[in-house]
Amino acid sequence: MVTLGIDSSTQGAKAVVYDAGAGKVVASAGVNYGRDLPEFGSPEGFLPNADPRVRRANPEMWVRGLELVLRRLNDSGAPMGEIAAVGGCAQQHATVCLGEGGDFTRKDCPIWMDSSTGEEVASLDARFGSALRERTGSPAIERFAAAQMMKFSREEPAAYARTVRVHLLSSFLTSLLAGEDAPVDVGDGAGMNLLDLRSLEWDAEICEFAAPGLSARLPRIYRPGDEPLRLAARFAEFGLRPGIPVAPFTGDNPASLVGCGAEKPGCAVMSLGTSDTFFAAMPGFRTDPDGFGHVFGNPCGGFMSLSCFKNGSLARDRVRRECGVDWRFFDETAFALTPPGNGGKRAFPYFETELTPKHDATGIEANFDWSAAAPETKIRAVVEGQVANMRERTRWIGDFNTVCVTGGASRSKGILSAVGDIFGAEVKTLDATDSAAIGGARLAAMAVHDRGEAK
Ligand code: XUL
C-alpha cells in the first residue's frame, strides 16, 4: 500500500508517495515559493517587511503551492491511482481567517516567524500568568494564535467581525483536500495557547480573552483515532482517487516525530541544524517547570515536547573558524586529543540571543581561560557544553533509551559520542530529509490501517 504525504513548509511544499510496508519513498515532488511562484513576491516564503518582527504570507500562495506540487507529482509518473490515503502537515502556528463565502478576511497571514505581538503577549501574561502554561502547554508566545488573533481583532475589528472561521494552515489545507470544513489536529492545535491540553477542548476563557467570539470561530478538534475525512472529487484532476481517506494535517514538528519513527516515548530526536531542536513523545501531559520547552499533541496519542536551541551549527562553525581548523579536526581530531568530560572545562556560545535558556547578551561563556586554550579543548568544551545544556533543559521530559541525531552535524563522531556520554542513551543517526512529509504519509497509512481499509 502506498500513501501520499504533503509538507507545506515555510519556503515551499513537498509531496512524497510512501510505501509504509517497505519504509521507503517511491516518488516525490517539490515546489519552492520563491522560484516557482515568484508572483507572490516571497522569495523566502514570506512577504518582505521593513519591520523584522513582521512575517506574513499571502494564503493564496499556499493554495497554489499545494496544487502545483500535486501536478508535478502526477506529471513525474508517480502511481497516483494507487494512493490509498492522504496525510500531511504544515508549518506550525500560521493562522488563516475565512469569511462566510470562504474568502480570506485577513489578506496576509502571520507565520511562525512573526514576533510582532509583544503587547498581546504581555496582556496574556498579565491576565493568566503561569496558568497559561499549565493549561495550554506553553507560556504566551508571540507566534501562537492567541496573541495573533488578539492583534487581528484589535487592529482590524471589521475584518475580524467578518471572519467566520479561524484555521491553522494545517486544518485549512485539510479543508481544501476534503472540500469541507476540517478539524484542527490536536498535535498542531496545541501550538495555539488556546487548547486545554488536559481536556483536549478549546479553553473558552482564554479564547474569549484573546478575541471576542473566538471559540465559535475555531474548528472542531481531531483526536487520534477519530474518523478521517475523504478526498474531494476535484483532486481526480491530479490522478488521485476521490473518496480515499484524508488524515487531518498536523504541524511539521509532530509530523517529523512520526516520520522519524519516534512516536512512542523513550526515543528522542535531536535535530542539529542552524538552530538545534530536540523533541520526544511523552505518555502524559507535563510542562517544563522553567517554561522554555513547548508541549504539542502527538498525532499518534499522548503528547510531545519541543525545545529549540537557537545557537546550533552557526555557533559551532564560528568556534571552528575562530580555532582555525577544518571540519575533520572539529568533528574527530579534537575528540581524539581530549578526554570525555574535558577535565571539567565547559563553554557555551551565545552568538545569537538564546531561547533555551533565555539569554539576551551575546558572546561565549566559559569556565576556563578561553583565549589561552588549545583548539581541541575549546571544541570539546563547546560541544559538551551545548549537549549538557540540552540534557539539563530536557530533563523535565524524562529519560530516553535512544537519541536519534539528525541534521548536518550528525556526521560528527565527536558530537555523537558526547550525546551518548551525556544522555547515557544509545545514539542512532537518522536521515531526516522529508521526515515531515513521510510523517504525514505514515499518519495516512495508520488511518487506513485503523479502519481495516488496507488492500
Ligand atoms: C515550532 C515552530 C517551527 C515551525 C517551522 O514551534 O515555530 O518549528 O513549525 O515550520
Boltz pocket constraint, residues with backbone or C-beta under 6 A from the ligand:
constraints:
  - pocket:
      binder: B
      contacts: [[A, 9], [A, 10], [A, 90], [A, 91], [A, 92], [A, 93], [A, 112], [A, 143], [A, 191], [A, 251], [A, 252], [A, 253]]
      max_distance: 6.0
